[in-house]
């Protein structure tokens, strides 16, 4: 039965040339959450954004406002140094295959503005903080990464950290494995508004920007059966105008 479901998902994914689009999602998926940020936030703490959003980092720096709702825009300014972590803002998702559509921009307020978004399952054992997989947009590249079976796997992490602590090379087999867990493609960022679609179906992740497929990659961790959280990890400044979470299955 599981094999049939996976095959069905791939049939859906490859059924249309315009698969990475709002129109395709409206036809083949279910909208499970929509956020336009048309309100004021209530304070600085984890649940201040409201509407089900939470934060894994806000309570570390309770006197610092890292998220500001301003004119229907979520303006994130991470206190990464004080919090010792990039701003981590997340919402319940709950699907096997699906993804998110996000309208965002880099406001140009800081050098090296980066947007990392993807999926977390804190109930997963053997994976650091439940980090599963992410798409990462920097000023010069787009990366798709499988953390579940890559560097967030606790055994892989232990082996890497032991080598680093001993000032040794990472074991060759681990280095070779980690190279298969991500793909990196050139990208030139700007300060305009863009629509990003991040989808996982089966063992494939795809990232589309303004209707153009930028990157796709296959890795077993993408097929994790439950993406419980949709998460943003933002190390400095990013503005987000609209978020839709879609479930394919």
C-alpha positions as CSV (number, residue, x, y, z in Angstrom):
1,X,0.0,0.0,0.0
2,X,2.8,2.4,0.9
3,X,4.5,1.8,-2.4
4,X,1.3,2.5,-4.3
5,X,1.0,5.8,-2.4
6,X,4.5,6.8,-3.2
7,X,4.1,5.9,-6.9
8,X,0.8,7.9,-6.9
9,X,2.6,10.9,-5.5
10,X,5.2,10.8,-8.2
11,X,2.5,10.5,-10.8
12,X,0.9,13.7,-9.4
13,X,4.3,15.5,-9.2
14,X,5.1,14.8,-12.9
15,X,1.6,15.1,-14.3
16,X,2.0,18.7,-15.4
17,X,4.6,21.0,-16.9
18,X,3.4,23.8,-14.6
19,X,3.5,21.6,-11.5
20,X,5.5,24.2,-9.5
21,X,2.8,26.9,-9.5
22,X,-0.1,28.1,-7.5
23,X,-2.5,26.9,-10.2
24,X,-1.1,23.4,-10.1
25,X,-1.3,23.3,-6.3
26,X,-4.9,24.6,-6.3
27,X,-5.8,21.7,-8.6
28,X,-3.8,18.9,-7.0
29,X,-3.3,19.9,-3.3
30,X,-5.2,21.1,-0.3
31,X,-4.6,24.5,1.3
32,X,-4.1,23.8,5.0
33,X,-2.9,27.3,6.1
34,X,-2.8,30.8,4.8
35,X,-1.2,33.8,6.4
36,X,-1.2,37.4,5.3
37,X,0.1,39.0,8.5
38,X,-2.7,41.6,8.5
39,X,-2.6,42.4,12.2
40,X,-0.3,43.7,15.0
41,X,2.0,41.4,17.0
42,X,1.6,41.2,20.8
43,X,5.1,41.6,22.4
44,X,8.4,39.9,21.7
45,X,8.0,36.4,22.9
46,X,7.5,33.0,21.2
47,X,3.8,33.3,20.3
48,X,3.7,37.1,19.7
49,X,3.2,36.8,16.0
50,X,-0.1,35.0,16.6
51,X,-2.3,32.8,14.3
52,X,-0.5,29.7,15.4
53,X,3.1,30.8,14.8
54,X,5.7,30.0,17.4
55,X,9.4,30.5,17.8
56,X,12.2,28.3,19.1
57,X,14.4,31.3,19.8
58,X,12.4,34.4,20.8
59,X,12.3,33.5,24.5
60,X,16.1,33.4,24.5
61,X,16.1,37.2,24.1
62,X,12.8,38.3,25.6
63,X,13.7,42.0,25.5
64,X,14.5,42.0,21.8
65,X,11.8,42.2,19.1
66,X,13.0,39.9,16.3
67,X,9.6,39.8,14.5
68,X,7.5,42.9,13.7
69,X,4.2,42.9,11.9
70,X,4.2,46.1,9.9
71,X,1.6,46.9,7.2
72,X,0.8,43.3,6.5
73,X,4.5,42.3,6.3
74,X,6.4,40.1,8.8
75,X,9.8,41.9,9.2
76,X,12.3,39.6,10.8
77,X,15.5,41.0,12.3
78,X,17.3,38.2,14.1
79,X,19.3,38.8,17.2
80,X,21.5,35.8,16.2
81,X,24.5,36.8,18.3
82,X,22.5,37.4,21.5
83,X,20.3,34.3,21.0
84,X,23.2,32.2,19.8
85,X,20.9,31.0,17.1
86,X,19.2,32.3,13.9
87,X,15.6,33.4,14.4
88,X,13.5,30.2,14.2
89,X,9.9,30.8,13.4
90,X,7.5,27.9,12.7
91,X,4.0,26.8,12.1
92,X,2.2,23.5,12.3
93,X,2.1,21.8,8.9
94,X,1.4,18.0,9.0
95,X,1.9,16.3,5.7
96,X,3.9,13.6,3.9
97,X,4.1,15.4,0.5
98,X,3.5,19.1,0.1
99,X,5.1,22.4,0.7
100,X,4.8,26.1,1.0
101,X,4.4,29.2,-1.2
102,X,6.1,32.3,0.3
103,X,6.2,35.9,-0.9
104,X,9.4,37.4,0.4
105,X,12.2,40.0,-0.1
106,X,15.6,40.7,1.1
107,X,15.3,44.4,2.3
108,X,19.0,45.1,1.9
109,X,19.5,46.1,5.5
110,X,22.3,43.7,6.2
111,X,25.1,42.1,4.3
112,X,24.6,38.5,3.5
113,X,20.9,38.3,4.0
114,X,19.7,34.7,3.9
115,X,16.4,32.9,4.0
116,X,16.3,29.3,5.1
117,X,12.9,27.5,5.0
118,X,11.8,23.9,5.3
119,X,10.5,21.2,7.5
120,X,10.9,19.9,11.0
121,X,9.7,16.9,13.0
122,X,10.6,17.2,16.7
123,X,9.2,13.7,17.3
124,X,11.8,12.1,15.1
125,X,14.5,10.3,17.1
126,X,18.1,10.3,16.0
127,X,17.9,13.7,14.3
128,X,19.2,16.9,16.0
129,X,16.2,19.1,16.9
130,X,14.1,17.2,14.3
131,X,15.6,19.2,11.4
132,X,14.5,17.3,8.2
133,X,15.2,19.3,5.1
134,X,15.6,22.9,3.9
135,X,15.9,25.2,0.9
136,X,18.4,28.0,1.6
137,X,18.6,31.2,-0.4
138,X,21.8,33.3,0.1
139,X,23.0,36.3,-1.8
140,X,24.8,34.1,-4.3
141,X,23.4,30.6,-4.2
142,X,20.4,28.3,-3.6
143,X,20.9,25.1,-1.7
144,X,18.6,22.1,-1.1
145,X,19.7,19.9,1.8
146,X,18.5,16.7,3.4
147,X,19.5,17.1,7.0
148,X,17.6,14.0,8.3
149,X,20.0,11.5,6.7
150,X,22.8,14.1,6.5
151,X,24.6,16.2,9.1
152,X,21.6,16.4,11.5
153,X,21.6,12.6,11.8
154,X,23.1,12.2,15.3
155,X,25.5,9.5,14.4
156,X,26.8,11.5,11.4
157,X,27.0,14.5,13.6
158,X,29.0,12.6,16.3
159,X,31.5,11.3,13.8
160,X,32.0,14.8,12.3
161,X,32.4,16.5,15.6
162,X,34.8,13.9,16.9
163,X,37.0,14.4,13.9
164,X,36.9,18.2,14.2
165,X,37.7,18.0,18.0
166,X,40.7,15.9,17.2
167,X,41.7,18.2,14.4
168,X,41.4,15.3,12.0
169,X,39.9,15.0,8.6
170,X,36.2,14.0,8.4
171,X,36.1,10.2,7.6
172,X,36.1,9.7,3.9
173,X,32.9,7.7,3.8
174,X,31.1,10.4,5.8
175,X,32.4,13.2,3.7
176,X,31.2,11.3,0.6
177,X,27.8,10.6,2.1
178,X,27.3,14.3,3.0
179,X,28.1,15.4,-0.5
180,X,25.1,13.5,-1.8
181,X,22.7,15.1,0.7
182,X,22.6,18.6,-0.9
183,X,22.7,20.5,-4.1
184,X,24.0,24.0,-4.6
185,X,23.3,26.2,-7.6
186,X,24.4,29.8,-8.4
187,X,21.8,32.5,-7.6
188,X,22.0,36.3,-7.6
189,X,19.8,37.9,-5.0
190,X,18.2,41.4,-5.2
191,X,15.9,43.5,-3.0
192,X,12.7,42.9,-5.1
193,X,9.6,40.9,-4.0
194,X,9.6,37.3,-5.1
195,X,7.3,34.3,-4.9
196,X,9.0,31.1,-3.8
197,X,7.6,27.6,-3.9
198,X,9.2,24.8,-1.9
199,X,7.8,21.3,-2.5
200,X,8.7,17.8,-1.3
201,X,7.1,14.8,-3.0
202,X,8.5,11.4,-2.3
203,X,12.3,11.7,-2.1
204,X,12.4,14.8,-4.3
205,X,12.6,18.5,-3.2
206,X,12.0,21.3,-5.6
207,X,12.5,25.1,-5.3
208,X,10.8,27.5,-7.7
209,X,11.2,31.2,-7.8
210,X,8.7,33.4,-9.7
211,X,7.6,30.4,-11.8
212,X,11.1,29.2,-12.7
213,X,12.5,26.0,-11.4
214,X,15.8,26.9,-9.7
215,X,16.8,23.7,-8.1
216,X,15.7,20.1,-7.5
217,X,17.3,17.2,-5.7
218,X,16.6,13.7,-4.6
219,X,17.6,12.2,-1.2
220,X,15.9,9.7,1.1
221,X,15.4,12.2,3.9
222,X,13.0,14.3,1.8
223,X,10.6,11.3,2.0
224,X,10.2,11.6,5.8
225,X,6.5,10.6,6.4
226,X,5.5,13.6,8.6
227,X,6.6,17.2,8.1
228,X,5.1,18.5,11.3
229,X,6.4,22.0,11.2
230,X,7.0,24.5,8.4
231,X,10.0,26.6,9.6
232,X,11.9,29.7,8.8
233,X,15.5,30.1,9.9
234,X,16.6,33.6,9.4
235,X,20.1,34.7,10.6
236,X,19.6,38.5,9.9
237,X,16.9,40.4,8.0
238,X,14.1,39.1,5.7
239,X,10.6,40.5,5.0
240,X,7.7,38.0,4.4
241,X,4.4,39.1,3.0
242,X,2.4,36.0,2.5
243,X,2.6,32.2,3.3
244,X,0.5,29.3,2.1
245,X,1.0,25.7,3.2
246,X,-0.2,23.1,0.8
247,X,-0.7,19.3,1.5
248,X,-0.5,16.9,-1.4
249,X,-0.9,13.9,0.9
